[in-house]
């Protein structure tokens, strides 16, 4: 009988210390951030001292004022109108810009660079700041909110859709160029078809964001439920605020369910 060969254990994987190093760095940054000298001076003392105020407000939020519901219908409808209009306009503007911002659909690096630079500038400004400036320019109402949401939408949709175009297979586009097609013909016949699922997906996602964002924009006078939220918050009517929060939750859940159904059909 031949002797069995000795069991050879595989070498231990290298770099096992890297996750621990990463955790140590995160803990160090967290400690420095929470320190009173170098950080944000976070302290549990304020929470311990004022917990009763928070408890009273939470109890008020748990008792919605259902009689306030008729007052919320017009602002809720205006919020949905703002979200839908901004999503539609933003999607229409974003579709050609997405093709111009992608390398596969726009070989000219100069125009592509200009589009990306402008969109980076648009995306770097928060939608609430857009709304604040636009309210001062065009007045209180839904119009500044819609414009702010359109700018917000264009920045998100173009970035996500153009990146999805970049990872697509370049073979069909090269075949279109070899067949003598112009860049416009290639984009319309080939690239647009490939990018359509990602474009619809991002548009639906932006619609969900717009419903939530439009409620916040109203706090600076940009229409929608935000104006009503600001009013009930000023008078400390947290029971009425709770009802508004529930309405927003229901609307977002419904939109998310419809979006998920549409996405399943696209896959």
C-alpha positions in Angstrom: 0.0 0.0 0.0 1.4 3.4 -1.0 1.6 6.1 1.6 -0.8 8.9 1.3 0.5 12.2 0.1 0.7 14.8 2.8 -2.1 17.3 2.8 -1.0 20.6 1.4 -2.9 23.6 2.7 -3.4 26.5 0.3 -1.6 29.7 1.3 -3.6 32.2 3.3 -5.0 35.0 1.2 -3.1 38.2 1.3 -4.6 41.5 2.3 -6.7 40.2 5.1 -5.8 43.3 7.1 -7.3 45.7 4.6 -10.9 45.4 5.9 -9.7 46.0 9.5 -7.7 49.0 8.3 -10.7 50.4 6.6 -12.8 49.9 9.7 -10.2 51.6 11.8 -10.1 54.6 9.4 -13.9 54.9 9.5 -13.9 54.8 13.3 -11.1 57.4 13.5 -12.9 59.8 11.1 -16.1 59.3 13.1 -14.4 60.0 16.4 -12.7 63.1 15.0 -16.1 64.3 13.6 -17.8 63.9 16.9 -15.1 65.4 19.0 -15.9 68.9 20.6 -12.6 70.4 19.4 -12.3 69.2 15.8 -15.8 68.0 14.9 -19.4 69.1 15.1 -19.6 69.0 18.9 -22.2 66.3 18.9 -23.5 65.5 22.4 -26.3 63.4 23.8 -26.9 65.9 26.6 -29.2 68.0 24.4 -31.2 64.9 23.6 -31.4 63.8 27.2 -32.5 67.3 28.3 -35.1 67.9 25.6 -36.5 64.4 25.0 -39.8 65.5 26.5 -40.3 68.0 23.7 -39.6 65.4 21.1 -42.0 62.9 22.8 -44.8 65.4 22.8 -44.4 66.0 19.1 -44.2 62.3 18.3 -47.5 61.8 20.2 -49.1 64.6 18.2 -47.9 63.0 14.9 -49.5 59.7 15.9 -52.9 61.4 16.1 -53.7 62.7 12.6 -56.4 65.3 12.2 -58.7 63.6 9.7 -61.0 66.7 9.5 -58.1 68.6 7.9 -58.1 66.3 4.8 -60.3 68.6 2.5 -57.8 71.4 3.0 -55.0 69.2 1.7 -56.6 68.1 -1.6 -55.8 71.3 -3.7 -52.2 71.5 -2.6 -51.8 67.7 -3.1 -53.2 68.0 -6.6 -50.8 70.9 -7.3 -47.9 68.9 -6.0 -48.7 66.0 -8.4 -49.2 68.4 -11.3 -45.8 70.0 -10.6 -44.1 66.6 -10.4 -45.7 65.3 -13.7 -45.1 68.5 -15.7 -41.5 68.7 -14.5 -40.9 65.1 -15.2 -42.3 65.4 -18.7 -40.4 68.5 -19.6 -37.2 67.2 -18.0 -37.4 63.9 -19.9 -38.0 65.7 -23.3 -34.9 67.9 -22.7 -32.8 65.1 -21.3 -33.2 62.6 -24.2 -31.1 64.5 -26.8 -28.7 65.7 -24.1 -28.1 62.1 -23.0 -27.0 61.2 -26.5 -24.8 64.3 -26.8 -23.1 63.5 -23.4 -22.2 59.9 -24.3 -19.0 59.1 -26.2 -20.6 56.3 -28.3 -23.3 58.6 -29.6 -21.2 61.8 -29.8 -17.7 61.2 -31.0 -16.9 65.0 -30.9 -15.1 65.4 -27.6 -15.4 69.2 -27.6 -19.2 69.3 -27.8 -19.4 66.4 -25.4 -17.1 68.2 -23.0 -19.3 71.3 -23.2 -22.4 69.4 -22.5 -20.9 67.5 -19.5 -19.5 70.7 -18.1 -22.8 72.5 -18.2 -24.6 69.6 -16.8 -22.1 69.2 -13.9 -22.7 72.8 -13.1 -26.5 72.3 -13.2 -26.3 69.2 -11.0 -24.0 70.8 -8.4 -26.7 73.3 -7.4 -29.4 72.0 -5.0 -33.0 72.1 -6.2 -33.9 74.1 -3.0 -31.5 76.8 -4.0 -32.9 76.9 -7.5 -36.4 77.3 -6.0 -35.3 80.1 -3.7 -33.7 82.1 -6.5 -36.6 81.5 -8.9 -39.2 82.5 -6.3 -37.4 85.8 -6.1 -37.4 86.1 -9.9 -40.9 85.0 -10.9 -42.8 85.1 -7.7 -44.5 82.7 -5.3 -46.3 79.7 -6.9 -45.9 76.5 -8.8 -43.9 77.9 -11.7 -40.6 78.4 -9.9 -41.0 74.9 -8.4 -41.5 73.4 -11.8 -38.5 75.1 -13.3 -36.3 74.0 -10.3 -37.5 70.4 -10.7 -36.8 70.5 -14.5 -33.2 71.6 -13.8 -32.9 68.9 -11.1 -34.3 66.2 -13.4 -32.1 67.1 -16.4 -29.0 66.7 -14.3 -29.9 63.3 -13.0 -31.5 61.8 -16.1 -28.7 62.8 -18.5 -25.9 61.6 -16.2 -27.5 58.1 -15.6 -28.7 57.6 -19.2 -25.4 58.7 -20.8 -23.5 56.4 -18.5 -25.8 53.5 -19.5 -25.1 54.3 -23.1 -21.4 54.2 -22.5 -21.5 50.6 -21.3 -23.5 49.4 -24.3 -21.9 47.3 -27.0 -20.4 49.6 -29.6 -20.6 46.9 -32.4 -24.0 47.9 -33.8 -23.0 51.6 -33.9 -19.8 50.8 -35.7 -21.8 48.7 -38.2 -24.1 51.6 -38.8 -21.1 53.9 -39.5 -19.6 51.3 -41.8 -22.9 51.2 -43.7 -22.6 54.9 -44.4 -25.1 56.1 -41.8 -24.8 59.6 -40.3 -24.4 60.0 -36.6 -28.0 61.3 -36.3 -29.4 58.2 -38.2 -27.3 55.9 -36.1 -28.5 57.4 -32.9 -32.1 57.4 -33.9 -32.1 53.8 -35.3 -29.7 52.0 -33.0 -28.6 54.0 -29.9 -32.0 55.3 -29.0 -33.5 51.8 -29.0 -30.7 50.5 -26.7 -31.0 53.4 -24.3 -34.8 53.5 -24.2 -35.2 51.1 -21.2 -32.7 53.0 -19.1 -34.3 56.3 -20.1 -37.7 55.2 -19.0 -36.4 53.7 -15.8 -34.6 56.9 -14.8 -37.7 59.0 -15.8 -39.9 56.9 -13.5 -37.4 57.2 -10.7 -37.2 61.0 -11.2 -41.0 61.2 -11.0 -40.9 59.6 -7.6 -38.2 62.1 -6.5 -40.2 65.0 -7.8 -43.2 64.1 -5.7 -41.1 64.3 -2.6 -39.0 67.2 -3.7 -42.0 69.4 -4.7 -43.3 69.2 -1.1 -40.0 70.6 0.2 -39.7 73.3 -2.5 -43.0 74.7 -1.2 -41.3 75.7 2.0 -39.5 78.5 0.1 -42.7 79.5 -1.7 -42.5 77.3 -4.8 -46.0 75.9 -4.5 -47.4 72.5 -3.7 -47.9 70.9 -0.3 -44.8 72.7 1.0 -46.7 76.0 1.5 -49.3 74.1 3.6 -46.6 72.3 5.5 -45.0 75.6 6.4 -48.3 77.0 7.6 -49.2 74.1 9.9 -45.7 73.9 11.2 -45.7 77.6 12.1 -48.8 77.0 14.3 -47.4 73.8 15.7 -50.2 71.7 14.3 -48.3 68.4 14.2 -51.6 66.5 14.0 -52.3 68.2 10.7 -48.7 67.7 9.6 -49.1 64.0 10.3 -52.0 63.8 7.9 -49.9 65.5 5.2 -47.1 63.0 5.8 -49.5 60.1 5.4 -50.8 61.5 2.1 -47.3 61.9 0.7 -46.5 58.3 1.8 -49.5 56.9 0.1 -48.8 58.8 -3.1 -45.2 57.7 -3.2 -46.1 54.0 -2.5 -48.7 54.1 -5.4 -46.2 55.7 -7.8 -43.5 53.2 -6.8 -45.9 50.3 -7.4 -46.9 51.6 -10.8 -43.2 52.3 -11.7 -42.2 48.7 -10.6 -44.9 47.3 -12.9 -43.7 49.3 -15.8 -40.1 48.3 -15.2 -41.0 44.6 -15.2 -42.5 45.0 -18.6 -39.4 46.7 -19.9 -37.0 44.0 -18.7 
